[in-house]
């Protein structure tokens, strides 16, 4: 028995040792996998494919000393980007007509954003048209532009009968006409202001021209999107068929009965969506969105149309969010965001909106601090870039805004600012709009939905610091070059870690840059002022 017990003990000890050995092997294997994953993670953050941002030594150093912040700047190799072919002078990567046939036609899906896959991205500089000239300056540019900057005769031929524009010599002129504006746009706007008094006293500040006629409303789904983006108490204006059908139907190649039917259906749909007819005269009808949420109780029945949205989708979600065939009921807690409750322009620009509390870390104090901070920064920018605040700069983009502070600080200057909120950051876009500014969501790892040479100035604040791990720096800079006009400017405010790397890549895009200190001469942060040179395709 003792021998037997001894053998069993030996087997037990051996088995235990084997388990212990196996456990150690497994532990070492898990540790190895974790370390490999960590190294790949570091590589994803600090490297950019074949054009690595940092050296291997820097990555090893950061892995060995995780508590020590890597302060040495990002290193990139000098590169000279080639020119794109001349036929890409109007290239818009994510809304490229050359790729439309790949997508469906339901609700014009093919015209939505469809960005090219990574292997099909262009790594070249989009050229201007031959004979491109620096744009005519504001406000003269409101009425004329150089033909060579938009060298397309078909525009003149297609729109000549509508009196939108005419070509004379080297210029396009904009008379201010249109199919529905026989007396010009100015007379049309005057009539609209008479119908909506709030347009004169600062109550109405932001507006969107949807460009949709009644034939484009897609069974009401586009109108549901208009309802979603319109604040309670806001107005929707329709000019054209079927408004004033009683007097206009003969010129629309239709019958009075058909137009009356269209108008009645439109009125019924708008009423079910809590709109009421606010005013009407001649070819213009104005509806107002209700400020009373009790109106939406009528949509609680199962057979109501359109139904309430109850799919759990965030109402403010707008980045790659499909149109939904339902009514978004306004959040009842935002009582101060209705048109009649919000401060009038220009007071609303500097008043902390109610919805700032919905932002992570947002508060009245944080808003006021941001507002004050940007006043100081813009004052400093104007010393570094004297053209800022003059008519040399009209179209401006703030590529990574929070509350729109940069735009607010420039409101007295002859320019406008497109505020861009990162689709990966906290949603501060409602605050931007509540201030009376305009903006949109965007992911800068993709191309922006606009034509080349749109902007005179691009402003970047901390974009590369916060999102450089998501995509290569060169793709963001190439997109900036595409949407920036020749001789346009760039202001980059970044950590010292990235500024030199940005300047190196900018040189390869034919930009001239100089590095400056911030307004408080902070060592860890620098300002890069760049100008894109005018060049022509070889």
N, C-alpha and C positions, 0 to 999 in steps of 0.2 A: 504494500500500500504506500509505503514511504517513497519507493522508487517511482511508482506510478504518479504519486503526488508531485515528486520532483520533476518528472518529465512534463507534467501539465504546467508546472510553474515556469519551466524553461520555455515552453511553447507560448505561455501567456506573456512572459517577458519579451520574447522575440516578436510576438504579435504587437505588443505595446510599442516596442522600439520601431517596428515597421510603420505603425500608425503615426508615431512621433515624427519619423523620417518623412512619411508622406505628407504630414501636416506642414512640416517645414518647407518641403518642396512646393506645396500649394501656396504657402504664405509667400515664398520667394517669387513664385509665378505671378501671384496677384500683385505683389509690389512692383514687379517688372512691368506688368500691364499698365499699372497706374502711372509709373514713371514715363513709360512710352507715351501714354495718353497726354500726360502733362507736357511732354516735350512737343508733341504735335500741336497742343493748344497754344503753347508759346509761339511756335512757328506760325500758326494761323493768325495770331495777333500781330506779330512783329515782322512778318515776311510778306512779300508780294510776288510770289511765284518766282520767275526767272530773274526779275529785277528786285532782289531782296532789299527790304528797307534797312535791316541791321545785319551786322556780321554775326557769324556763328559764335564768336568769342563773347559777344554781348549777351546772347541768349543763354550760354553756359553760365556766365557770371550772374545773370539774374536768377537762374535756377538754383545756383549754389548759395545765393544770398537773398532769399525771398523777402527778408525784412528790410533790405536796403533798396531804396528806389533807384532805378537806373536813370542817371541824369545826363549821360552822354547823348548828344543829339542823334537822330536817325540819320543813317548814311544811305544815299542812293547814288547809283552810277549815272554819270552824265549821259543824256540821250537826246538825239535829235529826231523828233517825230516827223515822218514824211507827210507830204500833202496828199489829201484825198483827191480822187479824180474830179475833173471839172463838173461832171454830171451829178455830183453829190453836193452842189452848192446850196441846195435847200433840204438837205438830209435831216429828217426827224426820225431817229431810230425806233421809237416805240409807237409811232403813228405813221408808218411808212407805207404808202399806197402800193409799193412794189410787192408787199407781202400780204395784201388784203385777201387775195384769192385762197389763202390757206385757212381762212376762218369762215364761220357761218354767217348767214345774212339775217338771222332772226334778230329783230330789234336792232338791226345795223351793228351787230356784234363786231363785224370786221373792222369797223371804224373806231373801236375802243382801243385802249392801250394793249399792245402786244409787243413786248420788248424782245429783241433778238437773243438767241442763246449765247452763252459765253464764247463759244468757238466762232461765232459770227460777228463779234463786236469789232468795230472799226478802231484801229489804233493810228489814226491819222488826223490831220488838221483840215477842217472843212474850209474850202476856199470861198472868197467872195466872188460875185459875178464880175466878168470883165468890165472895166470902166467904173467900178464901184466908187462912189464918192462919200465923203463924210456927210451924214444926214443933215438936212436943213434944221436949224435950231428952233426950239419952241419960243414963242407960240406960232411962228410962221409955218412950222411943220404941220400944224393942224389943217392947213388948207392946201398944201402941196408937198410933193416929194420927188426925188430924182428917179427918172424912168430907169436908168441903168442899175439902180439898186433893186428894182423889181422888174426885170426886163421881159415882161410877158404881155404881148399884144392881145392875147385872148381875153385878158381882164377888161381891156378897153372895149373890145367888140361885144363881149357878153353883157356888160353893164352899161353900155352907152345909152340904151333906150330908157334906163332907169335914172339917169342923171346923177349916179353916184360919183362918177369920176369922168374926166376927159383927158386925153393926151394932147399936149401942145409942146412941140419942140422936144426939149430934153426933160420935161417934167410931166408928172401926173398932177392934175388939179382936182380938188374935191368940192364941187359946188354945194353939197349938202342936200341933195335931192333923194329920190328913192320912190319905189312903187306906191307907197302910202303917204309920201310927203311931197305933194305937188307944190307946196309953198316953202319947202325946205325944212331941214331938221329943226332949225331954231323956232319956227312957227309951231312945229309939232310939240317941242318941249314946252313952249309957252302955254299951249293948250293943256298939256299934261299937268303943269304947275297950277293952272286954274282949277283943274279937276281934283288935284291933291294938294291942298294948301300947305301940308306938312313939308313939302319939298322946298318951300321958301324960308321957313323959320328954323331950320336945323333939326326938325323932328326926323325927317328921312335923310339918311346919310349914304348908305351903301345900296347899290342896285346891280342887278345882273340882267343882261340882254340874252335871253335864251336862244333867240334866232329860230324859234320853232313856229311855223304857221299851224293853223288848225289841222291841216292834213298830216302833220308830223307828230301828233300827240299820242300815237300808239295805243289807242283804246283807253286813254286816261292815265297810263303808268307814268308818263313824263310829267303830267300835272301833279301826280302824287309826290314826285320828287321835288317839284316846285313848292308844294305844301310843306315838305320836310325841312327845306332850307330857309323858308320864310319865317321870320319871328312872329309871334302872336301880335295882331294889330297891323301887320305889314300888308302891302298892297301888291296885287297882280294886275298888270295892265295888258290888255289885248287890243291890238290895232290890226284890222283886216278881217277877212271872212271868219265867221259869219256876222260880225258886228256891222250894223247899219245895212243889213241885207235888204231891207225894204227899198233902199235907193240904189244899191250897188249890184244887185244880183245879175242884172243884164250883162255887165262887163266881166262876170266871172264864169261865163259859159255853163250856166246851171239854171235851175228853176227857183222861183221864189219859195215854193213848197219845200224843196230840198234844203235850202238855206235856213228856212224857219225851223225845220226839223233839227238841223245841226245846232242851231242856237239854243233851242229848247233842251236838247240833250246835254249841252255844255252847262247850261244854267242848272239843270237838275243834278249833274255830277258835282259841280262846285258847291251847291247847297248841302249835299250829303257830306262834303268834306269840311263843312263849317266855314264856308266863305259866304259873304253877302254882297250883293251888288251895291257898290259905294257911290258910283257916279257914272254918267254916260253922256257923251256928246259926239255927234258926227261919227267918225270912224273909230273912236276910242271908247272902250268900256273898262271900268276899274272895279275890281272886286277886293274886299278886305277880309283877311283871315281873322277869325274870332279870337278874342282874348278870354273867353269864358269856356273853361273845359267841360262845363255841364253839357255843352252842345254835343260832345262826342258820345254821350250816353245813348244816343240814337243808334250807334253802331254796335250796341251790345247784343242785338238780336242775331240769330244764326243766319237769317236770309238777307242781312244788310249788305249793301255794296256801296263803296268799297269797305272791306272789313277793317277792324283795328289790327295793328301789328302786334302780335304776341309771340313772335318767334325767338325772343331772347336776344336779338341783335341790338347792339348798342345804337341808339338813335343818331349819335354823332359820328358813327363809323362811316367813313367815306373812301377809304383807300382800298381799292379792289373789292368793294362791296357792291354786289349786283343790285339793280333796281328792284324794289319789292312792291308787289301789287296790293298794298295795304296802307292805311293811314297811320302815321306816327303821331301819337297824342303828345302834346307838349308836356314837359315835366311840371307838375303843379307847384313844385317848390321854388321854381324860378319866377317868382311873381314880379320881380323888378327888371326882368329881361324883356317885357313886352314893349311895344313901340311907344306907348303912352307913358310908361313908367321909367324908361331909361332916360338919362340926362340928354339934353339936346346938344348938338354940335355947335361950337367946339368944346364945350365943357366936358362932354363924355370922354374926351381923349385922355384926360388926366384924373378921372374918377375911377377908383377901384371897382370893377364890375362885380355883381353878385356871384357870378360863376367862377371867380378867381378862387373861391373856397373849395371848388371841386377838383382843383389841381393839387397833386401831391406836393406838399410844402408851400402851397399858395396861401396867401393871406393879404389883408389890406396893407400891412407893413411891408411885406415882401414886394408887393406891387409898387408902392411908393418909392422904395429903395431902388428898384429896377428903373423906374422913371427918372429919378435923379441921377443915377449912374450913367444912363445913356445921354443925358444932356451934357455931362462932363466929357464923355468919350467923343461925341460928335463935335464938340467945340475943339477938341484936340485933333480930330481927323481933318477938320477944315484948315488947320495949320499945316498939316502934312500934305494935303491935297487941295490946293487953292481952287481947283475947278469945282469942288463940291459946294453946292449952293448957288452956282451960276447956271446959265442956260446951256452950258456945255454938257450937262448931265440931266437927263429927263427921265429915262426908264431905269428904275433901280430895283434890285432884288436883295433882300436879306435872307440868305440861304439857310440859316439855322436859328430862327428867332425863338424867343420864349413868349414874351407879352407884347411884342411889337414896339419895344422901347426905342430902337434905332429909327424906325419910321416916324414915331411920335416926335422925336427930337428934330426931325427934318421937315415938319409939317408946314412951316412958314416959307420953305424954299420952293422954287418952280419945278417940282418933280413929284413923282408918285412912286410908291414902294410896294412890290409884291412880297408879302411876308410868307415864308415857307417854314412850316412846323414839321419836324422829322416824324415820319410815320412810326418810328421806333421809340419816340420820346413821349413824355406825358402830354396829353391832349390839351394844349393851351389855345387852340384855334378859336374856341368860343370867346375867350378874353380878347383876342385880337379883333374880332368882329364887333364885340360889345363896345370897344373903344372907337368904333367908326372907321376902322382900317379894313383892308382886304387881305386875304391870305389863302393858303391851300396846304394840303399835306403833300409830302414827297419823301421818297427813299432815294438818296443820292448815289446808291449803288446802281441806279437805273437812270436813263435819260429823262430830262424834263420835257413835258408836253408843250413845246413852243418851237417856233422856227429859229434857224440860225440867225445870229446878229440881232437878237431882240433887245438886249439890255446894254445900257451905257455904263452901268456900274454894278458890280457884284460885291456883296459884303459877306464875309465868312467869319463867324465868331465861334471858335472851339469845335467846329465840325470834325476835324481830323482827330482831335484829342478824344472825342467821345465815340466816334464810329469808325476809326481806322481799321479796327479788327474785322470789319464786316466785308470790306472789299478793297481792292488795290487803289492807292492814292492816285495813280496816273489816270484811271478811268474817270474819277471825279473831276480832275483838272482838265482832261480832254473835253468833258461835257461843259465845263465852265467856258472853255475856249470856244466851243461851238455856239453857245447862246450869247456870247459877248461880241459886240460889234468891234470892227477894227478901230484902233485908237481909244477903245473903251478902257475903263479902269477896274482894278480889283483891290479891295482892302481885305487883307487876311489878318485876323487877330487870333494868334495861336500860342501854345506853349513853346518855349524856346526849343523844346525837343523836336518839333516838326518844322519850324520856320525855314531852316537852311535846306532841308530836303525839298520843301515846296518851291523854294527859289531855284534849286537846281533843275527840277522838272519844268518849271516855268520858262527857264532859259531855252529849253528844247522846244518850246511852243512859240518862240519868237516874242516872248514878253520881256520887258525891261523892268526889273524890280530893285527896290532898295529897302533895307531893313531899318526900322525906327523903334524908338522906345515908346512905351505906353505913357499915358498922361501922368501916371505916378511913378514912372521909371522902375517898374517891377522887373526884376532880373529874370524871373521864370516865365515871363510872357513878353512877346514882341509883336509889333505891327509891321506887316509887309505891304508896301504900296507898289502895285504893278500896273503897267500899261501894255495893252496888246498892240503890236505893230500892224500897220496896214501893209499887206503884201498881196501879190496876184499870182494866180496859178501859172506854173511854167508852161 
